Amino acid sequence: MPASPDPSDPPGCVQWPLPQPWPPQTSELRLGVMASGEGSNFEALVAACREGPLRGRVLQLVVNNPGCGAQGRAERLGIPCELVDHRQHRSREQLDGALIEAFAPCGVDLVVMAGWMRIVSPRLISAFPSRLINIHPSLLPSFPGLDAVGQALAAGVTLSGCTAHLVNTDLDGGPILAQATVPVLPGDDRNSLAARIHRQEHRLLPLAVALAAARLRDRTAAAADPSPPAGPPSG
Ligand code: GRF
């Protein structure tokens, strides 16, 4: 089901791949979410599950900042929320061990980093191979890392956007699932550009989750059927 275009979007706001058609969604996805801040992407994901178009359920939110906006949203939305405070852990590996434990009881299919402002270690990545998704406010591979919106403004680009990608050990460098573009308008500052990008993130992230699930299904099917793909007749 496509996300409906928003008439208040300026020209140039486009999702890639275009949202029609969504990949087939054969079963309900069990989702875990990690958030550090406001949690608007977390809420968009919950809404996409509850009201469509994503066939899934957010079973567990984990936050690292006590009292962050995402925690309040979880309470309002009735989603279990666990605090895994990075300040209580000596290393990234130890923090990631606590994250793995937080998601283990609900047996999640995919984990979405929806504004998780910590670098994750190989321990978390290998616990969720091709199952860990991140959303980043730039058109990767441009402007990875912190303050992507400020980096884009400083570079003077006229087109920016957001990228949902699988997480690997390269910072913001994993395989791209989907992107959305937004124009950079004259007079934009960090706030106005970030707000325009945010609106696209909220639409893009549910699509990216469906795409990641479809990739996993295709890989599992290919592994179960090792026959080589049909080629042209020989001779
Ligand atoms: C988003 O812009 C996301 O791209 C970045 O952090 C921000 C989180 O926003 N990684 P929110 O907490 O979902 O509102």
Boltz pocket constraint, residues with backbone or C-beta under 6 A from the ligand:
constraints:
  - pocket:
      binder: B
      contacts: [[A, 35], [A, 36], [A, 37], [A, 38], [A, 39], [A, 40], [A, 41], [A, 42], [A, 113], [A, 114], [A, 115], [A, 116], [A, 135], [A, 136], [A, 137], [A, 162], [A, 198], [A, 201]]
      max_distance: 6.0
